[in-house]
Amino acid sequence: MKKSLLLLKRIKHVAGTMMIVGSLALLQACGSDNKNESRTEDALEKTGDAISADAKDATAEAKEDMNEAGEKIDAKGDELAADFKRERDEAVAKMNVQKDKLDAKIDELKAKADKQTDKAKAETERQKAKLEEERRELGEDIEKAKNATADAWKDVKSGFKQAGREIGDAFDKAGDKLDRNN
């Protein structure tokens, strides 16, 4: 951004210089003879050539600066994409661990239900059904995470945090019920 402003300032200065030189040349040409006119024309031509060269240099410099900025933006984009993929893969791995814990808890509830009275068994079955629903939803979330784009990642991530809290609550409730029923 600063380079673009610097380029614009340079162009303004060059244009201003051209106007001053042109004005002086025209002023001098009005009151001179033919010999001076040819010198004035030469001076104007040389000044025009110099200004043209300065403008070309400034343009080339601006293009180079823009290319450098574009390369930096591309590099930053690649870095952000790598960070997103790493974060997404870590989240999926953590969710798979959660899923394994849910599976183990569900298996534990199945085993305990076989040894319980009808009343306790009904409560255990209810808890098991709730955990199975949480596990199904977690499986869907894992698929969403695997397929999430960088743009959608923030929304997906906030949904995972809420789901994680709900799964933790379900574990706690199931553990409390099991402890009371033993």
Rosetta constraint file for C-alpha pairs under 8 A:
AtomPair CA 1 CA 5 HARMONIC 6.43 0.50
AtomPair CA 2 CA 6 HARMONIC 6.08 0.50
AtomPair CA 3 CA 7 HARMONIC 6.09 0.50
AtomPair CA 3 CA 62 HARMONIC 7.02 0.50
AtomPair CA 3 CA 65 HARMONIC 7.00 0.50
AtomPair CA 4 CA 8 HARMONIC 6.26 0.50
AtomPair CA 4 CA 62 HARMONIC 6.80 0.50
AtomPair CA 5 CA 9 HARMONIC 6.21 0.50
AtomPair CA 6 CA 10 HARMONIC 6.22 0.50
AtomPair CA 7 CA 11 HARMONIC 6.22 0.50
AtomPair CA 7 CA 58 HARMONIC 6.44 0.50
AtomPair CA 7 CA 59 HARMONIC 7.80 0.50
AtomPair CA 7 CA 62 HARMONIC 6.66 0.50
AtomPair CA 8 CA 12 HARMONIC 6.19 0.50
AtomPair CA 9 CA 13 HARMONIC 6.20 0.50
AtomPair CA 10 CA 14 HARMONIC 6.13 0.50
AtomPair CA 10 CA 58 HARMONIC 7.52 0.50
AtomPair CA 11 CA 15 HARMONIC 6.04 0.50
AtomPair CA 11 CA 55 HARMONIC 6.92 0.50
AtomPair CA 11 CA 58 HARMONIC 7.84 0.50
AtomPair CA 12 CA 16 HARMONIC 6.00 0.50
AtomPair CA 13 CA 17 HARMONIC 6.05 0.50
AtomPair CA 14 CA 18 HARMONIC 6.17 0.50
AtomPair CA 14 CA 51 HARMONIC 6.40 0.50
AtomPair CA 14 CA 54 HARMONIC 7.73 0.50
AtomPair CA 14 CA 55 HARMONIC 7.70 0.50
AtomPair CA 15 CA 19 HARMONIC 6.26 0.50
AtomPair CA 16 CA 20 HARMONIC 6.30 0.50
AtomPair CA 17 CA 21 HARMONIC 6.11 0.50
AtomPair CA 18 CA 22 HARMONIC 5.89 0.50
AtomPair CA 18 CA 47 HARMONIC 7.44 0.50
AtomPair CA 18 CA 48 HARMONIC 7.41 0.50
AtomPair CA 18 CA 51 HARMONIC 7.29 0.50
AtomPair CA 19 CA 23 HARMONIC 5.97 0.50
AtomPair CA 20 CA 24 HARMONIC 6.13 0.50
AtomPair CA 21 CA 25 HARMONIC 6.06 0.50
AtomPair CA 21 CA 44 HARMONIC 7.39 0.50
AtomPair CA 21 CA 47 HARMONIC 7.73 0.50
AtomPair CA 22 CA 26 HARMONIC 6.11 0.50
AtomPair CA 22 CA 44 HARMONIC 6.95 0.50
AtomPair CA 23 CA 27 HARMONIC 6.01 0.50
AtomPair CA 24 CA 28 HARMONIC 6.03 0.50
AtomPair CA 25 CA 29 HARMONIC 5.95 0.50
AtomPair CA 25 CA 40 HARMONIC 5.99 0.50
AtomPair CA 25 CA 41 HARMONIC 7.97 0.50
AtomPair CA 25 CA 44 HARMONIC 7.16 0.50
AtomPair CA 26 CA 30 HARMONIC 6.25 0.50
AtomPair CA 27 CA 31 HARMONIC 7.25 0.50
AtomPair CA 28 CA 32 HARMONIC 6.33 0.50
AtomPair CA 28 CA 40 HARMONIC 7.88 0.50
AtomPair CA 29 CA 33 HARMONIC 7.79 0.50
AtomPair CA 29 CA 36 HARMONIC 7.32 0.50
AtomPair CA 29 CA 37 HARMONIC 5.79 0.50
AtomPair CA 29 CA 40 HARMONIC 7.12 0.50
AtomPair CA 32 CA 36 HARMONIC 5.94 0.50
AtomPair CA 32 CA 37 HARMONIC 6.73 0.50
AtomPair CA 33 CA 37 HARMONIC 6.41 0.50
AtomPair CA 34 CA 38 HARMONIC 6.40 0.50
AtomPair CA 35 CA 39 HARMONIC 6.67 0.50
AtomPair CA 36 CA 40 HARMONIC 6.03 0.50
AtomPair CA 37 CA 41 HARMONIC 6.01 0.50
AtomPair CA 38 CA 42 HARMONIC 6.12 0.50
AtomPair CA 39 CA 43 HARMONIC 6.10 0.50
AtomPair CA 40 CA 44 HARMONIC 6.05 0.50
AtomPair CA 41 CA 45 HARMONIC 6.03 0.50
AtomPair CA 42 CA 46 HARMONIC 6.09 0.50
AtomPair CA 43 CA 47 HARMONIC 5.98 0.50
AtomPair CA 44 CA 48 HARMONIC 5.94 0.50
AtomPair CA 45 CA 49 HARMONIC 6.14 0.50
AtomPair CA 46 CA 50 HARMONIC 6.13 0.50
AtomPair CA 47 CA 51 HARMONIC 6.07 0.50
AtomPair CA 48 CA 52 HARMONIC 6.02 0.50
AtomPair CA 49 CA 53 HARMONIC 6.14 0.50
AtomPair CA 50 CA 54 HARMONIC 6.14 0.50
AtomPair CA 51 CA 55 HARMONIC 6.08 0.50
AtomPair CA 52 CA 56 HARMONIC 6.21 0.50
AtomPair CA 53 CA 57 HARMONIC 6.18 0.50
AtomPair CA 54 CA 58 HARMONIC 6.08 0.50
AtomPair CA 55 CA 59 HARMONIC 6.03 0.50
AtomPair CA 56 CA 60 HARMONIC 6.09 0.50
AtomPair CA 57 CA 61 HARMONIC 6.07 0.50
AtomPair CA 58 CA 62 HARMONIC 6.08 0.50
AtomPair CA 59 CA 63 HARMONIC 6.17 0.50
AtomPair CA 60 CA 64 HARMONIC 6.20 0.50
AtomPair CA 61 CA 65 HARMONIC 6.17 0.50
AtomPair CA 62 CA 66 HARMONIC 6.11 0.50
AtomPair CA 63 CA 67 HARMONIC 6.14 0.50
AtomPair CA 64 CA 68 HARMONIC 6.23 0.50
AtomPair CA 65 CA 69 HARMONIC 6.18 0.50
AtomPair CA 66 CA 70 HARMONIC 6.10 0.50
AtomPair CA 67 CA 71 HARMONIC 6.19 0.50
AtomPair CA 68 CA 72 HARMONIC 6.25 0.50
AtomPair CA 69 CA 73 HARMONIC 6.20 0.50
AtomPair CA 70 CA 74 HARMONIC 6.16 0.50
AtomPair CA 71 CA 75 HARMONIC 6.15 0.50
AtomPair CA 72 CA 76 HARMONIC 6.15 0.50
AtomPair CA 73 CA 77 HARMONIC 6.08 0.50
AtomPair CA 74 CA 78 HARMONIC 6.21 0.50
AtomPair CA 75 CA 79 HARMONIC 6.21 0.50
AtomPair CA 76 CA 80 HARMONIC 6.14 0.50
AtomPair CA 77 CA 81 HARMONIC 6.12 0.50
AtomPair CA 78 CA 82 HARMONIC 6.22 0.50
AtomPair CA 79 CA 83 HARMONIC 6.23 0.50
AtomPair CA 80 CA 84 HARMONIC 6.09 0.50
AtomPair CA 81 CA 85 HARMONIC 6.19 0.50
AtomPair CA 81 CA 150 HARMONIC 7.17 0.50
AtomPair CA 82 CA 86 HARMONIC 6.11 0.50
AtomPair CA 83 CA 87 HARMONIC 6.05 0.50
AtomPair CA 84 CA 88 HARMONIC 5.96 0.50
AtomPair CA 84 CA 150 HARMONIC 6.31 0.50
AtomPair CA 84 CA 153 HARMONIC 7.94 0.50
AtomPair CA 85 CA 89 HARMONIC 6.01 0.50
AtomPair CA 86 CA 90 HARMONIC 6.17 0.50
AtomPair CA 87 CA 91 HARMONIC 6.18 0.50
AtomPair CA 88 CA 92 HARMONIC 6.19 0.50
AtomPair CA 88 CA 145 HARMONIC 6.63 0.50
AtomPair CA 88 CA 146 HARMONIC 7.31 0.50
AtomPair CA 88 CA 153 HARMONIC 7.91 0.50
AtomPair CA 89 CA 93 HARMONIC 6.19 0.50
AtomPair CA 89 CA 146 HARMONIC 7.63 0.50
AtomPair CA 90 CA 94 HARMONIC 6.24 0.50
AtomPair CA 91 CA 95 HARMONIC 6.15 0.50
AtomPair CA 91 CA 145 HARMONIC 7.79 0.50
AtomPair CA 92 CA 96 HARMONIC 6.14 0.50
AtomPair CA 92 CA 142 HARMONIC 5.97 0.50
AtomPair CA 92 CA 145 HARMONIC 6.51 0.50
AtomPair CA 92 CA 146 HARMONIC 6.95 0.50
AtomPair CA 93 CA 97 HARMONIC 6.39 0.50
AtomPair CA 94 CA 98 HARMONIC 6.32 0.50
AtomPair CA 95 CA 99 HARMONIC 6.06 0.50
AtomPair CA 95 CA 138 HARMONIC 7.28 0.50
AtomPair CA 95 CA 142 HARMONIC 6.64 0.50
AtomPair CA 96 CA 100 HARMONIC 6.19 0.50
AtomPair CA 96 CA 142 HARMONIC 7.57 0.50
AtomPair CA 97 CA 101 HARMONIC 6.28 0.50
AtomPair CA 98 CA 102 HARMONIC 6.17 0.50
AtomPair CA 99 CA 103 HARMONIC 6.17 0.50
AtomPair CA 99 CA 135 HARMONIC 6.18 0.50
AtomPair CA 99 CA 138 HARMONIC 6.83 0.50
AtomPair CA 99 CA 139 HARMONIC 7.48 0.50
AtomPair CA 100 CA 104 HARMONIC 6.21 0.50
AtomPair CA 101 CA 105 HARMONIC 6.14 0.50
AtomPair CA 102 CA 106 HARMONIC 6.04 0.50
AtomPair CA 102 CA 131 HARMONIC 6.75 0.50
AtomPair CA 102 CA 132 HARMONIC 7.80 0.50
AtomPair CA 102 CA 135 HARMONIC 6.33 0.50
AtomPair CA 103 CA 107 HARMONIC 6.15 0.50
AtomPair CA 103 CA 135 HARMONIC 7.53 0.50
AtomPair CA 104 CA 108 HARMONIC 6.14 0.50
AtomPair CA 105 CA 109 HARMONIC 6.16 0.50
AtomPair CA 105 CA 171 HARMONIC 7.91 0.50
AtomPair CA 106 CA 110 HARMONIC 6.22 0.50
AtomPair CA 106 CA 128 HARMONIC 5.71 0.50
AtomPair CA 106 CA 131 HARMONIC 6.64 0.50
AtomPair CA 106 CA 132 HARMONIC 7.03 0.50
AtomPair CA 107 CA 111 HARMONIC 6.28 0.50
AtomPair CA 108 CA 112 HARMONIC 6.20 0.50
AtomPair CA 109 CA 113 HARMONIC 5.93 0.50
AtomPair CA 109 CA 124 HARMONIC 6.37 0.50
AtomPair CA 109 CA 125 HARMONIC 7.60 0.50
AtomPair CA 109 CA 128 HARMONIC 6.18 0.50
AtomPair CA 110 CA 114 HARMONIC 6.67 0.50
AtomPair CA 110 CA 125 HARMONIC 7.76 0.50
AtomPair CA 110 CA 128 HARMONIC 7.44 0.50
AtomPair CA 111 CA 115 HARMONIC 7.22 0.50
AtomPair CA 112 CA 116 HARMONIC 6.44 0.50
AtomPair CA 112 CA 124 HARMONIC 7.91 0.50
AtomPair CA 113 CA 120 HARMONIC 7.64 0.50
AtomPair CA 113 CA 121 HARMONIC 4.99 0.50
AtomPair CA 113 CA 124 HARMONIC 6.08 0.50
AtomPair CA 113 CA 125 HARMONIC 7.05 0.50
AtomPair CA 114 CA 121 HARMONIC 7.49 0.50
AtomPair CA 116 CA 120 HARMONIC 5.80 0.50
AtomPair CA 116 CA 121 HARMONIC 5.32 0.50
AtomPair CA 117 CA 121 HARMONIC 5.68 0.50
AtomPair CA 118 CA 122 HARMONIC 6.03 0.50
AtomPair CA 119 CA 123 HARMONIC 6.60 0.50
AtomPair CA 120 CA 124 HARMONIC 6.15 0.50
AtomPair CA 120 CA 181 HARMONIC 6.32 0.50
AtomPair CA 121 CA 125 HARMONIC 6.03 0.50
AtomPair CA 122 CA 126 HARMONIC 6.20 0.50
AtomPair CA 123 CA 127 HARMONIC 6.23 0.50
AtomPair CA 123 CA 177 HARMONIC 7.84 0.50
AtomPair CA 124 CA 128 HARMONIC 5.97 0.50
AtomPair CA 124 CA 174 HARMONIC 7.78 0.50
AtomPair CA 124 CA 177 HARMONIC 7.58 0.50
AtomPair CA 124 CA 178 HARMONIC 7.47 0.50
AtomPair CA 125 CA 129 HARMONIC 6.02 0.50
AtomPair CA 126 CA 130 HARMONIC 6.28 0.50
AtomPair CA 127 CA 131 HARMONIC 6.23 0.50
AtomPair CA 127 CA 174 HARMONIC 5.86 0.50
AtomPair CA 128 CA 132 HARMONIC 6.07 0.50
AtomPair CA 128 CA 174 HARMONIC 7.96 0.50
AtomPair CA 129 CA 133 HARMONIC 6.20 0.50
AtomPair CA 130 CA 134 HARMONIC 6.27 0.50
AtomPair CA 130 CA 170 HARMONIC 7.57 0.50
AtomPair CA 131 CA 135 HARMONIC 6.03 0.50
AtomPair CA 131 CA 167 HARMONIC 7.86 0.50
AtomPair CA 131 CA 170 HARMONIC 6.78 0.50
AtomPair CA 131 CA 171 HARMONIC 7.82 0.50
AtomPair CA 132 CA 136 HARMONIC 6.17 0.50
AtomPair CA 133 CA 137 HARMONIC 6.23 0.50
AtomPair CA 134 CA 138 HARMONIC 6.03 0.50
AtomPair CA 134 CA 167 HARMONIC 6.52 0.50
AtomPair CA 135 CA 139 HARMONIC 6.16 0.50
AtomPair CA 136 CA 140 HARMONIC 6.47 0.50
AtomPair CA 137 CA 141 HARMONIC 6.20 0.50
AtomPair CA 138 CA 142 HARMONIC 6.11 0.50
AtomPair CA 138 CA 163 HARMONIC 7.65 0.50
AtomPair CA 139 CA 143 HARMONIC 6.45 0.50
AtomPair CA 140 CA 144 HARMONIC 6.29 0.50
AtomPair CA 141 CA 145 HARMONIC 6.10 0.50
AtomPair CA 141 CA 160 HARMONIC 7.24 0.50
AtomPair CA 142 CA 146 HARMONIC 6.17 0.50
AtomPair CA 143 CA 147 HARMONIC 6.30 0.50
AtomPair CA 144 CA 148 HARMONIC 5.77 0.50
AtomPair CA 144 CA 156 HARMONIC 7.48 0.50
AtomPair CA 145 CA 153 HARMONIC 7.73 0.50
AtomPair CA 145 CA 156 HARMONIC 6.82 0.50
AtomPair CA 148 CA 152 HARMONIC 6.02 0.50
AtomPair CA 148 CA 153 HARMONIC 5.91 0.50
AtomPair CA 148 CA 156 HARMONIC 7.43 0.50
AtomPair CA 149 CA 153 HARMONIC 6.03 0.50
AtomPair CA 150 CA 154 HARMONIC 7.91 0.50
AtomPair CA 152 CA 156 HARMONIC 6.30 0.50
AtomPair CA 153 CA 157 HARMONIC 5.85 0.50
AtomPair CA 154 CA 158 HARMONIC 6.29 0.50
AtomPair CA 155 CA 159 HARMONIC 6.38 0.50
AtomPair CA 156 CA 160 HARMONIC 6.34 0.50
AtomPair CA 157 CA 161 HARMONIC 6.45 0.50
AtomPair CA 158 CA 162 HARMONIC 6.60 0.50
AtomPair CA 159 CA 163 HARMONIC 6.22 0.50
AtomPair CA 160 CA 164 HARMONIC 5.96 0.50
AtomPair CA 161 CA 165 HARMONIC 6.43 0.50
AtomPair CA 162 CA 166 HARMONIC 6.37 0.50
AtomPair CA 163 CA 167 HARMONIC 6.14 0.50
AtomPair CA 164 CA 168 HARMONIC 6.16 0.50
AtomPair CA 165 CA 169 HARMONIC 6.23 0.50
AtomPair CA 166 CA 170 HARMONIC 6.19 0.50
AtomPair CA 167 CA 171 HARMONIC 6.20 0.50
AtomPair CA 168 CA 172 HARMONIC 6.26 0.50
AtomPair CA 169 CA 173 HARMONIC 6.20 0.50
AtomPair CA 170 CA 174 HARMONIC 6.07 0.50
AtomPair CA 171 CA 175 HARMONIC 6.04 0.50
AtomPair CA 172 CA 176 HARMONIC 6.11 0.50
AtomPair CA 173 CA 177 HARMONIC 6.21 0.50
AtomPair CA 174 CA 178 HARMONIC 6.18 0.50
AtomPair CA 175 CA 179 HARMONIC 6.11 0.50
AtomPair CA 176 CA 180 HARMONIC 6.31 0.50
AtomPair CA 177 CA 181 HARMONIC 6.14 0.50
AtomPair CA 178 CA 182 HARMONIC 6.27 0.50
